[in-house]
Amino acid sequence: MLPVDHVLINFSVLSDIKPGRIPGSKNVFWLQFLNSKTKLFKTDQEVANVFDDAGIDPSQPMIATCGSGMVPLSVAAVDALI
């Protein structure tokens, strides 16, 4: 069971995301954190906006998941920066 003060985020590829796949999770496509032209991470404010648009409070402890575990590691690093 997910601790009540945590948010579970599924960063799987959009085509892999199925509603209800992980009950209570929020779905965010990981490429939303990258600038589409430069392929670099977005600014702090832009990253905060991605979380906000998904209904995620970045001050909450996060549990991140995807198919391989590589994406959550990258996003956790971005979260630590904002």
N, C-alpha and C positions, 0 to 999 in steps of 0.2 A: 504494500500500500504506500502511496506517495505521501510524504510528510506534508501537513497542511500549509507550512510556510515555504514550500519549494514549488518551483514551476518546472514541468517536464516539457522539453522542447525537442521535436522531431525535425531534424535538418535534412531528411531524405530528399532525393530528387523529386520534383513535383509529380512526375508520372508514377512514382512509387507510393505517394501519400494516399492513403485511403481513410476517409472519415471514420473515426472511432477505432482506428488501428491500435492506438494506445490510449485507453480511456483517460480523459483529463489532460491529455497533452496538447500543446500548441504546435502548429506546423509553420515552419519558416523555411523557405528555400534558401540555401546557403549563398547562392550567387547574389542575393539581395544585399549582401554586405560588401560587394565589390563594385567599383566604378566600372560601368560597362565599356568605357573608352580606354581607360588606362589599365584596367584589370588589377588595380591596387585597392586596398581596403578604403572604404569611404571615410569621411571625416567623423569625428566623435559625434557631432550632432546628427549626421545622416544615419549613423549606426543606431543611435538612440531613437531616431524616428522609425527605423525598421522594427525595433522591439516594441515601440509604442503602437505602431499600426497593427501589430500582431496581438496586442493586449497583454504584453509582457512587461513587468516591472523589473528592470535590470538590477535593482537593489535586492531583489529576492534571490535566495540561493537557487541555482539552476542545475538541473540534471539534463544532460544533452545526449541525444542518441541519433543514429542514422544506420545505414547498412553496414558500414565498415568501421566506424569510430574515428576516421580521419577528419571529417568535417566538424564534429563537435569540439575536437581539440583546437582547431583553428578559430572557431567562433568563441570558445572560452577565452582564448588569448585576446581577442578583440574586446570581449566583455570586460576583461580585466583592465583594459586601457581607458574605458569610458567612465 
